[in-house]
Amino acid sequence: MPQTFRHPEIIDIARAEGKVTVEDLSERFGVSVQTIRRDLTDLANAGQLARVHGGAILPSGSRNIVYEERRQLNSAAKEAMARACARLIPDEACLFLNIGTSTEALARELVGHENLIVVTNNINVAQILGANPSCQITLTGGSFRPADGGLTGALAAQALRSFKFDFAVIGCSGVDADGELLDYDLQEVLVSQAALDRSRHRILLADQSKFGRAAPVCIASVARLDTVVTDAPVPATIEDLCQRSSTEVRSVLPG
């Protein structure tokens, strides 16, 4: 297959799976690993991918993946993580859910819970939980982001100061090798930080594609969390940090 035809397919695989590896692409396309390395270097030089050890990921920077595309990424993993996370949350709990497709998956799993109080800056979460007649839902207010139904900024963050949550469940765009949770929008991060500050139990939902993915704004360290719910074993450096900080890691299998 000519190189010019491989490149768009490599980008599509990266969008669907969050990452591409040299070995996998070599097998998919029936070409040598050296050829794939050249492809990835060309795509990185063009700004379409970012090289990582053994492969490449979608580039970091000021633009996130289009939200509708993100809904399709790793959907089975997100559903499995959501089911596992929902089991941690009892009836009658007060919780915060932030912006993201993983927290939307959790909202769907919480529709059968009783007497929840849910505060969110995610309009999609509020609409999903609207199907639960015993759920009290509060939207934070703030600046509306039409691309993903998010409410962001200082006004949204300030609204959380009136609450003490049993649980804050957040997603993020990436988890760096040093254990820092990363995102793209400072105004969104302010809200997640405020929620963590006001919560007794802090949970991260992050599928395996998020580990090693870069983004420019830091939310917090994984050491601040009580629980990480993911769909695969976490990298060794993250596992070590979680053990030292008594952060529980729950790895669940899709399906």
C-alpha positions in Angstrom: 0.0 0.0 0.0 1.5 3.4 -1.0 2.5 5.6 1.9 0.0 8.3 0.9 -2.8 5.8 1.4 -1.5 4.5 4.7 -1.3 7.9 6.3 -5.1 8.7 6.5 -5.8 5.2 7.7 -3.2 5.6 10.5 -4.9 8.8 11.6 -8.3 7.1 11.6 -6.9 4.2 13.8 -5.3 6.8 16.2 -8.7 8.6 16.5 -10.6 5.3 17.1 -8.1 3.7 19.6 -6.3 6.8 21.1 -2.9 5.4 20.1 -1.1 3.5 17.4 1.9 1.2 17.8 4.6 0.4 15.3 4.2 -3.4 15.7 0.4 -3.3 15.3 0.5 -1.1 12.2 3.3 -3.2 10.7 1.0 -6.3 11.0 -2.1 -4.4 9.7 -0.4 -3.0 6.6 2.0 -5.9 5.9 5.0 -3.6 5.8 8.2 -3.5 7.9 8.5 -1.7 11.2 11.1 0.6 9.6 8.5 1.7 7.1 5.9 2.4 9.8 8.4 4.4 11.8 9.0 6.5 8.7 5.2 7.0 8.3 4.9 8.0 11.9 7.8 10.4 11.7 6.2 12.0 8.6 2.9 12.4 10.3 4.6 13.8 13.4 6.5 16.3 11.3 3.2 17.3 9.7 1.7 17.9 13.2 -0.9 15.1 12.7 0.5 12.8 15.4 2.9 13.0 18.3 5.5 10.3 18.6 5.7 8.3 21.8 7.8 5.2 22.7 6.7 2.4 20.4 4.2 4.4 18.4 2.3 7.6 18.3 -0.8 9.4 19.8 -3.0 12.2 18.7 -1.1 15.5 19.2 -1.5 17.6 22.3 -2.1 21.3 22.1 -5.0 23.7 22.3 -7.5 21.5 20.4 -9.2 18.5 21.8 -10.7 15.6 19.8 -14.1 16.6 18.4 -16.6 15.8 21.1 -18.9 13.6 18.9 -15.8 11.6 17.9 -14.8 11.2 21.6 -18.2 9.6 22.3 -17.3 6.8 20.0 -13.7 6.3 21.3 -13.3 3.2 23.6 -17.1 3.1 24.2 -17.1 -0.5 25.6 -14.3 0.4 28.0 -16.2 3.5 29.2 -19.4 1.5 29.8 -17.4 -1.1 31.8 -15.8 1.6 33.9 -19.1 3.3 34.4 -20.7 0.1 35.7 -17.8 -0.4 38.1 -17.9 3.2 39.3 -21.7 3.1 39.8 -21.2 0.2 42.2 -19.1 2.4 44.4 -21.9 5.0 44.8 -24.7 4.2 47.2 -28.3 5.5 47.0 -28.9 8.9 48.6 -25.3 10.1 47.9 -24.4 13.6 46.9 -22.0 13.7 44.0 -20.4 15.9 41.4 -19.9 14.8 37.7 -17.8 16.9 35.4 -17.7 17.3 31.6 -16.8 14.2 29.6 -18.0 11.2 27.8 -16.9 8.9 30.6 -19.0 10.8 33.2 -22.0 10.7 30.7 -21.6 6.9 30.7 -21.7 6.9 34.5 -24.8 9.0 34.5 -26.5 6.3 32.4 -25.5 3.7 35.0 -26.9 5.9 37.8 -30.4 6.2 36.4 -31.6 3.3 38.6 -30.1 4.7 41.8 -32.4 6.2 44.4 -32.5 9.7 45.9 -29.2 11.0 44.5 -28.2 14.6 44.7 -26.1 15.3 41.6 -24.4 18.6 40.8 -22.8 18.9 37.4 -21.4 21.3 34.9 -22.3 18.9 32.1 -25.7 19.6 30.5 -25.6 16.1 28.9 -25.3 14.5 32.3 -28.3 16.5 33.6 -30.4 15.4 30.6 -29.5 11.7 31.1 -30.3 11.8 34.8 -33.5 13.6 34.1 -34.9 10.1 33.5 -34.4 9.3 37.2 -37.4 10.8 39.0 -35.8 10.5 42.4 -32.6 12.3 41.4 -32.2 16.0 42.4 -30.1 17.7 39.7 -28.3 21.0 40.0 -26.4 22.7 37.1 -23.6 24.9 38.2 -24.2 27.8 35.8 -21.2 29.4 34.1 -20.1 30.0 30.5 -21.8 27.6 28.1 -19.6 25.6 25.7 -21.9 24.4 22.8 -19.3 21.9 21.5 -19.9 19.5 24.5 -22.6 21.0 26.6 -20.2 22.1 29.3 -20.5 24.9 31.8 -17.1 26.4 32.7 -15.3 29.3 34.4 -15.2 31.0 37.8 -18.9 31.2 38.1 -19.3 27.4 37.7 -16.4 26.8 40.2 -17.9 29.2 42.7 -21.2 27.4 42.7 -19.5 24.3 44.1 -18.4 26.1 47.3 -21.9 25.7 48.7 -21.7 21.9 48.6 -19.9 19.1 50.4 -19.9 16.1 48.1 -19.7 12.5 49.1 -18.1 11.8 45.7 -16.6 13.8 42.9 -16.2 11.8 39.7 -14.1 13.4 37.1 -12.6 12.5 33.7 -9.6 14.1 32.1 -7.9 14.4 28.7 -4.6 12.8 29.8 -2.5 11.4 32.6 1.2 12.3 32.4 3.9 9.9 33.3 4.5 11.8 36.6 0.9 11.2 37.6 -0.6 14.7 36.8 -4.1 14.7 35.5 -4.3 17.0 32.4 -6.9 18.8 30.4 -7.1 21.4 27.6 -9.3 24.2 29.0 -8.2 26.2 32.1 -11.8 27.3 32.6 -13.0 23.7 32.7 -10.1 22.7 35.0 -11.1 25.4 37.6 -14.4 23.6 38.1 -12.9 20.1 38.4 -10.4 21.5 41.0 -13.2 23.1 43.0 -15.1 19.8 43.0 -12.1 17.8 44.3 -11.6 20.4 47.0 -15.3 19.9 48.2 -15.4 16.1 48.1 -14.9 13.3 50.6 -14.1 10.7 48.0 -12.4 11.6 44.7 -12.7 9.2 41.7 -11.0 9.4 38.3 -12.5 7.7 35.2 -9.8 7.2 32.6 -9.5 4.6 29.9 -6.1 3.3 28.9 -5.8 5.8 26.0 -5.5 8.6 28.5 -2.3 7.4 30.1 0.7 9.0 28.4 -1.5 11.5 26.5 -0.5 15.1 26.9 -2.5 18.3 27.4 -1.5 21.7 28.6 -3.4 22.3 31.9 -2.9 20.4 35.2 -6.0 19.5 37.3 -4.2 17.7 40.2 -2.0 14.8 40.9 -3.2 11.2 40.9 -2.0 11.2 44.5 -5.0 13.4 45.5 -7.4 10.8 44.3 -9.0 8.0 46.4 -9.9 5.8 43.4 -8.9 5.4 39.8 -11.2 3.4 37.6 -9.7 2.3 34.3 -9.9 -0.6 31.8 -6.3 -1.9 31.9 -3.3 -2.1 34.2 -1.9 1.4 34.7 1.7 2.2 33.8 4.3 1.1 36.4 5.2 4.7 37.4 1.5 5.5 38.0 0.9 2.3 39.9 3.9 3.0 42.2 2.6 6.6 42.9 -0.9 5.2 43.6 0.5 2.7 46.0 2.5 5.3 47.8 -0.4 7.7 48.1 -3.0 4.9 49.0 -5.0 5.6 45.8 -7.0 2.5 44.9 -6.8 1.4 41.2 -9.7 -0.6 39.8 -9.0 -2.1 36.4 -12.1 -3.5 34.7 -12.4 -5.5 31.5 -14.9 -4.3 28.8 -17.8 -6.5 28.1 
